[in-house]
Amino acid sequence: MLIGAHALVFTGTFDEAGLRTAIEGTTTAGFDLIEIPLMDPDGFDSQLAARMLKDNNLAVTASLGLTAQTDLSSDDPTVVARGESVLEKCLDHVATMGGDVLCGVIYSAMSKYAEPTTEARIAGSAAAIDRVAAKAADRGIRLSLEVVNRYESNLFNTGRGALAYLDRLQSDTVSVHLDSYHMNIEESDLFSPILDAGAQLGYVHIGESHRGYLGSGTVDFDELFRGLARIDYDGPVVFESFSSAVVNADLSNTLAIWRNLWEDSGDLAAHANRFIRDRIHGVDSISMH
């Protein structure tokens, strides 16, 4: 199991200076992996990132949230084609960096929709994901679809909803991506969705109810980590936290990051690394009881 941190814990920009800040900060905090958001696929220098990752002996994944202009669930074929093109560029970056996962809200726009989705939009999104997944598999990359709350997508908002979506796919290389922040909003508990997903769980975000320091909010992490242990989960576990102290304007507005929950990225990250590893060690000990 690789324990990682989201790059936005450290920086809101991903030029050379921003990449160095995020990658070195992730390493210093003791993580194994960094998740880099590909918010600007056209401007991102994945070759530079690859060199920095190698210098820091750090594994990498990448994530993305599509927009209204690249929404795979759109009724407009031009918008869907644009979304597929963006995802293919992201696959190029993942391959260049040596990663094997592209995750996030890559099946619809990451935004609040004004109405429920339709059968046609779900089917269109699934068909597009199948096409992208085939191209990803050719490069040894798998897709993981993040389950987010009702204010960030209308295709599905629970683990069971994501599993129903996966049932539509021809590809067997697409997995469910659960996030404790969103689970805390939408799920009945944090244990059952992990058991429901089982082997189809491919990626996990660890975030607190207010997106601040782990253990200072309402997320039941004991349930979550017991669930991961029960299914012998061995995929990435990535800490995600946002504060207006570290700002990417577009994403901060999309996610409604209006206040500072922390200011010291290094302290926050080091605490999260210890918190996650301690919980994993604690549930591992249950097998001795």
PAZAPA-4460 file (N, C-alpha, C; in steps of 0.05 Angstrom, whole numbers, plus 32768, in hexadecimal, padded with zeros to 4 digits):
% residues 289
    n_x    n_y    n_z   ca_x   ca_y   ca_z    c_x    c_y    c_z   seq   type   mol
   8011   7FE8   8000   8000   8000   8000   8012   8019   8000     1      M     A
   800C   802B   7FED   801B   8044   7FEC   800B   805A   7FF9     2      L     A
   8018   8069   800C   800B   807F   801A   8014   8099   800D     3      I     A
   8001   80A9   8004   8008   80C1   7FF5   7FFB   80DA   7FFF     4      G     A
   8003   80F0   7FF2   7FF7   810A   7FF7   7FF0   8118   7FDD     5      A     A
   7FDA   8126   7FDE   7FD1   8136   7FC7   7FE4   814F   7FC5     6      H     A
   7FEC   8155   7FAD   7FFF   816B   7FA9   7FF4   8186   7FB2     7      A     A
   7FDA   818A   7FB2   7FCE   81A3   7FBA   7FD0   81A8   7FD8     8      L     A
   7FDA   8195   7FE7   7FE1   819A   8003   7FF8   81AE   8004     9      V     A
   8008   81AF   7FEF   8021   81BE   7FF0   8021   81D6   7FDE    10      F     A
   8013   81D5   7FC8   8014   81EB   7FB4   7FFB   81EC   7FA3    11      T     A
   7FF5   8203   7F99   7FDF   8206   7F86   7FE8   820A   7F6A    12      G     A
   8002   820B   7F65   800D   820E   7F4A   8020   81F8   7F44    13      T     A
   8022   81F1   7F2A   8032   81DA   7F23   8046   81E0   7F0D    14      F     A
   8053   81F8   7F10   806B   81FE   7F00   8083   81F0   7F0E    15      D     A
   809B   81F6   7F06   80B3   81E9   7F12   80B4   81ED   7F30    16      E     A
   80B0   8206   7F39   80B2   820C   7F56   809B   81FD   7F65    17      A     A
   8083   81FD   7F5A   806D   81F0   7F67   8071   81D2   7F69    18      G     A
   807A   81C6   7F53   8080   81A9   7F53   8095   81A2   7F68    19      L     A
   80AA   81B2   7F6A   80BF   81AD   7F7D   80B4   81AE   7F9A    20      R     A
   80A4   81C3   7F9F   8098   81C6   7FB9   8087   81AE   7FC1    21      T     A
   8076   81A5   7FAE   8064   818F   7FB4   8073   8174   7FB7    22      A     A
   8085   816F   7FA5   8093   8155   7FA5   80A5   8153   7FBD    23      I     A
   80B5   8168   7FC2   80C7   8167   7FD9   80B7   8168   7FF3    24      E     A
   80A1   8176   7FF4   8091   8177   800C   8085   815B   8012    25      G     A
   807C   814E   7FFD   8071   8133   8001   8086   811F   800B    26      T     A
   809D   8121   8000   80B3   8110   8009   80BB   8116   8026    27      T     A
   80BE   812F   802D   80C5   8137   8048   80B1   812D   805D    28      T     A
   8098   812E   8055   8083   8125   8068   8082   8107   806C    29      A     A
   8090   80F8   805B   8092   80DB   805F   8080   80CA   804E    30      G     A
   8073   80D6   8039   8061   80C7   8028   8071   80B7   8013    31      F     A
   8063   80A4   8007   806E   8093   7FF2   8067   809D   7FD6    32      D     A
   8051   80AE   7FD5   8045   80B4   7FBB   803A   80D0   7FBC    33      L     A
   8039   80DD   7FA4   802C   80F6   7FA1   8017   80F4   7F8C    34      I     A
   8000   8100   7F91   7FEB   8102   7F7D   7FEC   811F   7F71    35      E     A
   7FF1   8121   7F57   7FF3   813A   7F4A   7FDA   8140   7F3A    36      I     A
   7FCC   8156   7F40   7FB4   815D   7F30   7FBC   816A   7F16    37      P     A
   7FB1   815F   7F00   7FB7   8169   7EE5   7FA2   817D   7EDC    38      L     A
   7FA2   8194   7EEA   7F8E   81A8   7EE4   7F94   81B7   7ECA    39      M     A
   7FAD   81B6   7EC1   7FB5   81C4   7EA8   7FC5   81B0   7E97    40      D     A
   7FB8   819D   7E8B   7FC7   8188   7E7C   7FD9   8194   7E66    41      P     A
   7FD0   81AA   7E5A   7FDF   81B6   7E44   7FF9   81C3   7E4E    42      D     A
   7FF9   81CD   7E67   8010   81DB   7E71   8021   81CB   7E84    43      G     A
   8019   81B3   7E8A   8028   81A3   7E9E   8041   8196   7E92    44      F     A
   8058   8198   7EA0   8071   818D   7E97   8076   8172   7EA5    45      D     A
   806C   815D   7E99   806E   8143   7EA6   808A   8138   7EA5    46      S     A
   809A   8140   7E92   80B6   8137   7E92   80C6   8143   7EA9    47      Q     A
   80C1   815C   7EAF   80CD   8168   7EC7   80C4   815B   7EE0    48      L     A
   80AA   8156   7EE2   809F   8148   7EF9   80AC   812D   7EFD    49      A     A
   80AF   811E   7EE7   80BB   8103   7EE8   80D7   8104   7EF3    50      A     A
   80E7   8118   7EEB   8102   811A   7EF6   8102   8120   7F14    51      R     A
   80F1   8132   7F1C   80EF   8138   7F39   80E5   8121   7F49    52      M     A
   80D2   8112   7F3E   80C8   80FA   7F4C   80DE   80E6   7F50    53      L     A
   80ED   80E2   7F3B   8103   80CE   7F3C   8118   80D7   7F51    54      K     A
   811F   80F1   7F51   8132   80FB   7F65   8129   80F7   7F81    55      D     A
   810F   80F7   7F85   8103   80F4   7FA0   80F9   80D8   7FA6    56      N     A
   80FD   80C6   7F94   80F5   80AA   7F97   80D7   80A9   7F9F    57      N     A
   80C7   80B7   7F91   80AA   80BA   7F98   8099   80AF   7F81    58      L     A
   8085   809F   7F89   8072   8095   7F75   805D   80AB   7F70    59      A     A
   804E   80A8   7F5A   803C   80BD   7F51   8022   80B1   7F46    60      V     A
   800C   80BF   7F4C   7FF3   80BC   7F3E   7FEA   80D8   7F35    61      T     A
   7FD6   80D9   7F24   7FCB   80F2   7F1B   7FAD   80F3   7F1D    62      A     A
   7FA2   810A   7F20   7F85   810D   7F22   7F7B   8125   7F12    63      S     A
   7F61   8126   7F0E   7F55   813A   7EFE   7F37   813C   7F04    64      L     A
   7F2D   8154   7F03   7F10   8158   7F03   7F08   8166   7EE9    65      G     A
   7EF7   8159   7EDA   7EEE   8165   7EC0   7EDC   817D   7EC5    66      L     A
   7ED9   818D   7EB0   7EC9   81A5   7EB2   7EB0   81A3   7EA0    67      T     A
   7EA0   81B7   7EA0   7E88   81B7   7E8F   7E90   81B6   7E72    68      A     A
   7EA8   81C0   7E6B   7EB1   81BF   7E4F   7EBE   81A5   7E47    69      Q     A
   7EC2   8193   7E5B   7ECF   8179   7E55   7EBF   8162   7E62    70      T     A
   7EA6   8166   7E67   7E95   8153   7E76   7E8E   813A   7E65    71      D     A
   7E97   8123   7E6E   7E91   810A   7E5F   7E74   8103   7E60    72      L     A
   7E65   810E   7E72   7E48   8108   7E73   7E37   811C   7E64    73      S     A
   7E44   812D   7E55   7E35   8141   7E46   7E25   8135   7E2F    74      S     A
   7E0F   8142   7E28   7DFF   813A   7E10   7E0D   8143   7DF6    75      D     A
   7E20   8154   7DF9   7E2E   8160   7DE1   7E46   814F   7DDA    76      D     A
   7E47   8141   7DC4   7E5E   8130   7DBC   7E78   8140   7DBB    77      P     A
   7E77   8159   7DB4   7E8F   816A   7DB3   7E9C   816D   7DCE    78      T     A
   7E8B   8171   7DE3   7E94   8173   7DFE   7EA1   8159   7E07    79      V     A
   7E94   8143   7E01   7E9E   8128   7E09   7EB9   8123   7DFB    80      V     A
   7EBB   8129   7DE2   7ED4   8125   7DD3   7EEA   8137   7DDF    81      A     A
   7EE3   814F   7DE8   7EF7   8160   7DF4   7F00   8154   7E0F    82      R     A
   7EEE   8149   7E1E   7EF5   813C   7E37   7F07   8124   7E33    83      G     A
   7F01   8114   7E1F   7F13   80FD   7E19   7F2F   8106   7E11    84      E     A
   7F30   811C   7E02   7F4A   8126   7DFA   7F5A   812F   7E12    85      S     A
   7F4D   813D   7E25   7F5B   8146   7E3D   7F65   812E   7E4D    86      V     A
   7F55   8119   7E50   7F5D   8101   7E5F   7F74   80F3   7E51    87      L     A
   7F74   80F3   7E37   7F8B   80E6   7E28   7FA5   80F6   7E2D    88      E     A
   7FA3   8110   7E2E   7FBB   8120   7E35   7FC4   8119   7E51    89      K     A
   7FB1   8116   7E63   7FB9   810F   7E7F   7FC6   80F3   7E80    90      C     A
   7FBC   80E0   7E70   7FC9   80C6   7E6F   7FE6   80C9   7E65    91      L     A
   7FEB   80DA   7E52   8007   80DF   7E49   8018   80E8   7E61    92      D     A
   800D   80FB   7E71   801C   8105   7E87   8021   80EF   7E9C    93      H     A
   800D   80DF   7EA2   8010   80CA   7EB5   8026   80B6   7EAC    94      V     A
   8025   80AF   7E93   8039   809C   7E88   8055   80A8   7E89    95      A     A
   8058   80C1   7E82   8072   80CE   7E83   807D   80CF   7E9F    96      T     A
   806C   80D4   7EB3   8075   80D5   7ECF   807A   80BA   7EDB    97      M     A
   8072   80A4   7ECD   8075   808A   7ED8   805F   8081   7EEB    98      G     A
   8048   808E   7EE9   8032   8086   7EFA   8020   8071   7EEC    99      G     A
   800D   8066   7EFC   7FFC   8051   7EF0   7FDE   8056   7EF7   100      D     A
   7FD8   806E   7F02   7FBC   8074   7F09   7FB5   8090   7F01   101      V     A
   7F9D   8093   7EF4   7F91   80AD   7EF0   7F76   80AB   7EFE   102      L     A
   7F71   80BD   7F11   7F59   80BB   7F21   7F4B   80D6   7F22   103      C     A
   7F34   80D7   7F31   7F26   80EF   7F35   7F0A   80EF   7F28   104      G     A
   7EFF   8107   7F24   7EE5   810A   7F18   7EEA   810C   7EFA   105      V     A
   7EEE   80F5   7EED   7EF6   80F4   7ED1   7EDF   80E8   7EC0   106      I     A
   7EC8   80E6   7ECC   7EB0   80DA   7EBE   7E9A   80EF   7EB9   107      Y     A
   7E9C   8106   7EC6   7E89   811C   7EC3   7E98   8136   7ECA   108      S     A
   7E89   814C   7ECA   7E95   8165   7ED4   7E96   8164   7EF2   109      A     A
   7EAA   8170   7EFE   7EAC   8172   7F1B   7E9F   818D   7F22   110      M     A
   7E84   818D   7F25   7E75   81A5   7F2A   7E59   819E   7F33   111      S     A
   7E4B   81B2   7F3E   7E2F   81AD   7F46   7E1D   81AF   7F2D   112      K     A
   7E0E   819A   7F28   7DFC   8199   7F12   7DE1   81A5   7F1B   113      Y     A
   7DD2   81AF   7F08   7DB9   81BC   7F0E   7DA1   81A9   7F0C   114      A     A
   7DA7   8190   7F03   7D91   817C   7F01   7D9D   8160   7F02   115      E     A
   7D8C   814C   7F07   7D96   8131   7F07   7DA2   8129   7EEC   116      P     A
   7DB3   8115   7EED   7DBD   810A   7ED4   7DA8   80FA   7EC6   117      T     A
   7DAE   80F0   7EAE   7D9B   80E0   7E9F   7DA9   80C5   7E97   118      T     A
   7D99   80B2   7E90   7DA4   8098   7E87   7DB6   809C   7E6F   119      E     A
   7DAF   80AE   7E5D   7DC0   80B3   7E45   7DDB   80BF   7E4D   120      A     A
   7DDB   80D0   7E60   7DF4   80DD   7E68   7E06   80C9   7E77   121      R     A
   7DFA   80B8   7E87   7E0A   80A3   7E95   7E16   8090   7E80   122      I     A
   7E06   8087   7E6D   7E0F   8075   7E59   7E25   8082   7E47   123      A     A
   7E22   809B   7E41   7E36   80A9   7E31   7E50   80AB   7E40   124      G     A
   7E4F   80B2   7E5A   7E67   80B4   7E6A   7E75   8099   7E6C   125      S     A
   7E66   8083   7E70   7E71   8069   7E72   7E7F   8060   7E58   126      A     A
   7E73   8067   7E42   7E7F   8060   7E28   7E99   806F   7E24   127      A     A
   7E9A   8088   7E2C   7EB2   8098   7E2A   7EC8   808D   7E3C   128      A     A
   7EC1   8086   7E55   7ED4   807B   7E68   7EE0   8061   7E5D   129      I     A
   7ECF   8050   7E51   7ED9   8038   7E45   7EEE   803E   7E2F   130      D     A
   7EE9   8052   7E1F   7EFD   8059   7E0A   7F17   8063   7E16   131      R     A
   7F15   8073   7E2B   7F2D   807E   7E38   7F3C   8067   7E47   132      V     A
   7F2C   8056   7E54   7F38   8040   7E63   7F48   802D   7E51   133      A     A
   7F3F   8029   7E39   7F4E   8018   7E26   7F69   8024   7E1F   134      A     A
   7F69   803E   7E1B   7F82   804C   7E14   7F94   804D   7E2D   135      K     A
   7F88   804F   7E45   7F98   804F   7E5D   7FA5   8034   7E61   136      A     A
   7F96   801F   7E5D   7FA0   8004   7E61   7FB8   7FFE   7E4F   137      A     A
   7FB7   8009   7E36   7FCD   8005   7E24   7FE7   8010   7E2F   138      D     A
   7FE5   8023   7E42   7FFD   8030   7E4D   8002   8026   7E6A   139      R     A
   7FF4   8011   7E72   7FF7   8007   7E8D   7FEC   8019   7EA3   140      G     A
   7FD7   8029   7E9B   7FCB   803C   7EAE   7FAE   8034   7EB2   141      I     A
   7FA5   8036   7ECB   7F89   8030   7ED1   7F7B   8049   7EDA   142      R     A
   7F61   804A   7ED5   7F51   8061   7EDE   7F43   8059   7EF8   143      L     A
   7F40   806D   7F09   7F30   8069   7F22   7F1D   8081   7F25   144      S     A
   7F04   807B   7F27   7EEF   808F   7F27   7EE7   8098   7F43   145      L     A
   7EEC   80B1   7F49   7EE8   80BB   7F64   7ECA   80C0   7F69   146      E     A
   7EC1   80B5   7F7F   7EA5   80B9   7F88   7EA4   80D3   7F98   147      V     A
   7E96   80E7   7F8D   7E94   8101   7F9B   7E78   8107   7FA2   148      V     A
   7E74   811C   7FB3   7E5A   8122   7FBD   7E48   8130   7FA8   149      N     A
   7E2F   8133   7FB0   7E1B   813D   7F9D   7E20   8159   7F92   150      R     A
   7E32   8168   7F9F   7E38   8183   7F96   7E4F   8183   7F82   151      Y     A
   7E5A   816C   7F7C   7E71   816A   7F6A   7E6D   8158   7F52   152      E     A
   7E57   8149   7F51   7E4F   8139   7F3A   7E33   812F   7F3E   153      S     A
   7E25   8128   7F28   7E0B   811D   7F2A   7E09   8101   7F1E   154      N     A
   7E1F   80F5   7F16   7E1E   80DA   7F0B   7E1B   80C4   7F20   155      L     A
   7E2C   80C6   7F35   7E29   80B5   7F4D   7E37   80C2   7F64   156      F     A
   7E2D   80BD   7F7C   7E38   80CA   7F94   7E3F   80B6   7FAA   157      N     A
   7E3B   809C   7FA5   7E41   8088   7FB9   7E52   8072   7FAD   158      T     A
   7E5E   8061   7FBE   7E6D   804B   7FB3   7E5C   8038   7FA3   159      G     A
   7E43   8033   7FAC   7E32   8021   7F9D   7E2B   802D   7F82   160      R     A
   7E27   8047   7F81   7E22   8054   7F67   7E39   8051   7F54   161      G     A
   7E52   8053   7F5F   7E69   804F   7F4E   7E6B   8033   7F44   162      A     A
   7E64   801F   7F55   7E65   8003   7F4D   7E51   7FFE   7F37   163      L     A
   7E39   800A   7F39   7E25   8007   7F24   7E30   8013   7F0A   164      A     A
   7E3E   8029   7F0B   7E4A   8035   7EF3   7E5F   8023   7EE7   165      Y     A
   7E70   8017   7EF9   7E84   8004   7EEF   7E78   7FEC   7EE1   166      L     A
   7E60   7FE4   7EE9   7E52   7FCE   7EDD   7E4C   7FD3   7EC0   167      D     A
   7E4A   7FED   7EB8   7E45   7FF4   7E9C   7E5D   7FF2   7E8A   168      R     A
   7E75   7FF0   7E96   7E8D   7FF2   7E86   7E95   7FD7   7E7B   169      L     A
   7EA2   7FD8   7E64   7EAF   7FC0   7E59   7ECA   7FBC   7E66   170      Q     A
   7ED7   7FD2   7E6D   7EF2   7FD0   7E78   7EF2   7FC4   7E94   171      S     A
   7F07   7FB5   7E9A   7F0B   7FAA   7EB5   7F22   7FB8   7EC3   172      D     A
   7F2C   7FCE   7EB8   7F43   7FDC   7EC3   7F3A   7FF6   7ED1   173      T     A
   7F20   7FFB   7ED4   7F16   8013   7EE1   7F0D   800B   7EFD   174      V     A
   7F14   801B   7F11   7F0E   8015   7F2C   7EFF   802C   7F3A   175      S     A
   7EF5   8027   7F52   7EE8   803A   7F63   7EFC   8049   7F73   176      V     A
   7EF9   8063   7F76   7F0A   8075   7F86   7EF8   8081   7F9C   177      H     A
   7EFC   8078   7FB4   7EED   8082   7FCB   7EFC   8098   7FDA   178      L     A
   7EEE   80AB   7FE5   7EFA   80C2   7FF3   7EEA   80C6   800D   179      D     A
   7EF9   80C5   8023   7EEB   80C6   803D   7EDC   80E0   8041   180      S     A
   7EE5   80F6   8036   7ED7   8110   8038   7EBB   810E   802B   181      Y     A
   7EBA   8103   8013   7EA0   8100   8005   7E8F   80EA   8012   182      H     A
   7E9C   80D4   801A   7E8E   80BE   8028   7E80   80C9   8041   183      M     A
   7E8C   80DA   804F   7E81   80E5   8068   7E68   80F5   8063   184      N     A
   7E65   80FF   804A   7E4D   810E   8043   7E37   80FB   8039   185      I     A
   7E3E   80E8   8028   7E2A   80D9   8018   7E24   80BD   8022   186      E     A
   7E37   80AF   802E   7E34   8093   8035   7E27   8090   8051   187      E     A
   7E1A   8079   8055   7E0E   8073   806F   7E24   806E   8084   188      S     A
   7E3A   8063   807C   7E51   805E   808E   7E6A   805D   807C   189      D     A
   7E81   805A   8089   7E9A   805A   807A   7EA6   803E   8078   190      L     A
   7E98   802A   8081   7EA1   800E   8081   7E95   7FFF   8069   191      F     A
   7E7A   8000   8067   7E6C   7FF1   8053   7E74   7FF7   8037   192      S     A
   7E78   8010   802F   7E7F   8015   8013   7E9A   8009   800B   193      P     A
   7EAC   8006   801E   7EC6   7FFA   8018   7EC2   7FDC   8013   194      I     A
   7EB2   7FCF   8024   7EAC   7FB3   8020   7E9D   7FAE   8006   195      L     A
   7E8A   7FC0   8000   7E7B   7FBE   7FE7   7E8D   7FBF   7FCF   196      D     A
   7EA0   7FD2   7FD0   7EB2   7FD5   7FB9   7EC6   7FBE   7FB6   197      A     A
   7ED0   7FB4   7FCD   7EE2   7F9D   7FCD   7EF9   7FA0   7FBA   198      G     A
   7EFD   7F8D   7FA8   7F13   7F8D   7F96   7F11   7FA3   7F81   199      A     A
   7EF9   7FAF   7F7E   7EF6   7FC5   7F6B   7EFE   7FE0   7F76   200      Q     A
   7F06   7FE1   7F90   7F11   7FF9   7F9B   7F2E   7FFC   7F93   201      L     A
   7F34   8012   7F85   7F4F   8015   7F7A   7F5E   802D   7F84   202      G     A
   7F50   803F   7F93   7F5E   8058   7F9B   7F4E   8063   7FB3   203      Y     A
   7F5C   806E   7FC7   7F4F   807A   7FDE   7F5B   8095   7FE5   204      V     A
   7F49   80A8   7FE8   7F51   80C2   7FF3   7F4A   80C3   8011   205      H     A
   7F5C   80CE   8021   7F58   80D2   803D   7F55   80F0   8042   206      I     A
   7F3D   80F9   8049   7F39   8115   804F   7F26   8118   8066   207      G     A
   7F2A   812D   8076   7F19   8132   808D   7EFF   8140   8084   208      E     A
   7EEB   8141   8096   7ED1   814C   808F   7ED2   8169   8087   209      S     A
   7EE5   8178   8092   7EE9   8194   808B   7F02   8199   807A   210      H     A
   7F0E   8183   8071   7F26   8183   8061   7F3F   818D   806F   211      R     A
   7F3F   818D   8089   7F56   8195   8099   7F66   817E   80A4   212      G     A
   7F71   8182   80BC   7F81   816E   80C9   7F71   8154   80CE   213      Y     A
   7F7D   813D   80C7   7F6F   8124   80CC   7F6B   8120   80EA   214      L     A
   7F53   8116   80F1   7F4D   8111   810D   7F40   8129   811B   215      G     A
   7F3D   8140   810D   7F32   8157   811A   7F15   815D   8111   216      S     A
   7F0A   814B   8101   7EEF   814E   80F7   7EDD   8137   80FF   217      G     A
   7ECA   8130   80ED   7EB6   811C   80F4   7EB9   8102   80E4   218      T     A
   7ECD   80FF   80D3   7ED0   80E6   80C4   7ED8   80CF   80D7   219      V     A
   7ECB   80B8   80D4   7ED1   80A1   80E5   7EE7   8091   80D7   220      D     A
   7EFF   8099   80DC   7F16   808B   80CF   7F1A   806F   80D9   221      F     A
   7F12   8069   80F1   7F15   804D   80FB   7F04   803A   80E9   222      D     A
   7EEB   8042   80E3   7EDB   8032   80D1   7EE8   802F   80B6   223      E     A
   7EF2   8045   80AB   7EFD   8044   8090   7F15   8032   808F   224      L     A
   7F28   8034   80A2   7F40   8024   80A0   7F3A   8007   80A7   225      F     A
   7F26   8001   80B8   7F1E   7FE6   80BC   7F13   7FD9   80A2   226      R     A
   7F04   7FEA   8093   7EFA   7FE0   807A   7F10   7FDA   8066   227      G     A
   7F24   7FEB   8064   7F3B   7FE6   8052   7F49   7FCD   805A   228      L     A
   7F4D   7FC9   8074   7F5A   7FB0   807E   7F4A   7F98   8077   229      A     A
   7F2F   7F9A   807A   7F1E   7F83   8076   7F20   7F78   8059   230      R     A
   7F23   7F8B   8046   7F24   7F82   8029   7F41   7F7F   8020   231      I     A
   7F54   7F81   8033   7F71   7F7F   802B   7F78   7F93   8015   232      D     A
   7F6E   7FAB   8018   7F74   7FC0   8004   7F92   7FC6   8003   233      Y     A
   7F9C   7FC8   7FEB   7FB9   7FCC   7FE8   7FBF   7FE2   7FD3   234      D     A
   7FAB   7FF3   7FCD   7FAF   8009   7FBA   7FB9   8022   7FC7   235      G     A
   7FBA   8038   7FB9   7FC3   8052   7FC4   7FAF   805C   7FD9   236      P     A
   7FBA   8068   7FEE   7FAA   8076   8002   7FB6   8092   8003   237      V     A
   7FA7   80A6   7FFA   7FB2   80C1   7FF6   7FA4   80D6   8007   238      V     A
   7FB3   80E5   8016   7FA9   80FA   8027   7FA2   8112   8015   239      F     A
   7F8A   811D   801A   7F81   8134   800B   7F77   8149   801E   240      E     A
   7F80   8162   801C   7F77   8177   802D   7F7A   8192   801E   241      S     A
   7F68   81A4   8023   7F68   81BE   8016   7F65   81D4   802A   242      F     A
   7F73   81EA   8025   7F70   8202   8035   7F75   821A   8023   243      S     A
   7F69   8230   802A   7F6E   8248   801A   7F8A   8253   801E   244      S     A
   7F9A   8246   8030   7FB6   824D   8033   7FC6   8245   801A   245      A     A
   7FBE   822F   800D   7FCB   8226   7FF5   7FB5   8226   7FDF   246      V     A
   7FB8   8238   7FCC   7FA1   823E   7FBA   7FA8   8238   7F9D   247      V     A
   7F96   8228   7F91   7F93   8229   7F74   7F78   8234   7F6F   248      N     A
   7F76   824C   7F64   7F5D   825B   7F63   7F46   824B   7F57   249      A     A
   7F4B   823E   7F40   7F35   822F   7F33   7F2B   8219   7F45   250      D     A
   7F3D   8208   7F50   7F34   81F2   7F60   7F28   81FB   7F7A   251      L     A
   7F34   8210   7F86   7F2A   821A   7FA0   7F0D   8224   7F9D   252      S     A
   7F07   8231   7F86   7EEC   823A   7F82   7ED9   8222   7F7D   253      N     A
   7EE2   820E   7F6D   7ED2   81F7   7F68   7ECB   81E8   7F81   254      T     A
   7EDE   81E5   7F93   7EDB   81D5   7FAC   7ED2   81E6   7FC3   255      L     A
   7ECE   8200   7FBF   7EC4   8212   7FD4   7ED8   8212   7FEC   256      A     A
   7EF1   8217   7FE6   7F05   8219   7FFB   7F07   8236   8003   257      I     A
   7EF7   823E   8017   7EF4   825A   801E   7F04   8262   8037   258      W     A
   7F0F   824F   8045   7F1C   8256   805F   7F35   8246   8064   259      R     A
   7F45   8250   8075   7F5E   8242   807D   7F58   822E   8093   260      N     A
   7F5D   8215   808D   7F5C   8200   80A2   7F77   81F8   80AB   261      L     A
   7F8B   8201   809D   7FA7   81FD   80A5   7FB8   8210   8094   262      W     A
   7FD0   8215   809E   7FE3   8226   808F   7FFE   821A   808B   263      E     A
   8005   8205   809B   801F   81F9   8099   801D   81DE   808B   264      D     A
   8022   81DE   8071   8020   81C5   8061   8031   81AE   806C   265      S     A
   8049   81B5   8074   805B   81A0   807D   8051   8193   8096   266      G     A
   8047   81A2   80A9   803C   8197   80C2   8023   8186   80BC   267      D     A
   8011   8191   80AC   7FF9   8183   80A5   7FFF   8168   8098   268      L     A
   8012   8168   8085   8018   8150   8076   8026   813B   8088   269      A     A
   8039   8144   8098   8046   8131   80AA   8033   8124   80BD   270      A     A
   8020   8134   80C7   800C   812A   80D9   7FFA   8115   80CB   271      H     A
   7FF2   811B   80B2   7FE2   8109   80A3   7FF0   80EF   809D   272      A     A
   800A   80F0   8096   8019   80D8   8091   801A   80C6   80AA   273      N     A
   801F   80D2   80C1   801F   80C2   80DA   8003   80B7   80E0   274      R     A
   7FEF   80C8   80DC   7FD3   80C0   80E3   7FCB   80A7   80D2   275      F     A
   7FD0   80A9   80B8   7FC8   8093   80A6   7FD8   8079   80AD   276      I     A
   7FF2   807C   80B0   8002   8064   80B6   7FFB   8058   80D1   277      R     A
   7FF5   8069   80E4   7FED   805E   80FF   7FD3   804F   80FD   278      D     A
   7FBF   805A   80EE   7FA6   804C   80EB   7FA9   8031   80DD   279      R     A
   7FB9   8031   80C8   7FBE   8018   80BA   7FCC   8003   80CC   280      I     A
   7FE0   800C   80DC   7FED   7FFA   80EE   7FDA   7FF0   8103   281      H     A
   7FC8   8002   810D   7FB6   7FFA   8122   7FA2   7FE4   8118   282      G     A
   7F97   7FE8   8100   7F84   7FD3   80F7   7F92   7FBA   80EF   283      V     A
   7FAB   7FBC   80E6   7FBA   7FA3   80E0   7FBE   7F92   80F8   284      D     A
   7FBF   7F9F   8110   7FC3   7F90   8128   7FAB   7F7F   8130   285      S     A
   7F94   7F85   8124   7F7B   7F76   812B   7F7E   7F59   8124   286      I     A
   7F8E   7F53   8110   7F92   7F37   8108   7F9F   7F26   811E   287      S     A
   7FAB   7F33   8131   7FB9   7F25   8147   7FA5   7F20   815E   288      M     A
   7F8E   7F2B   815E   7F7B   7F29   8175   7F6E   7F0D   8175   289      H     A
***
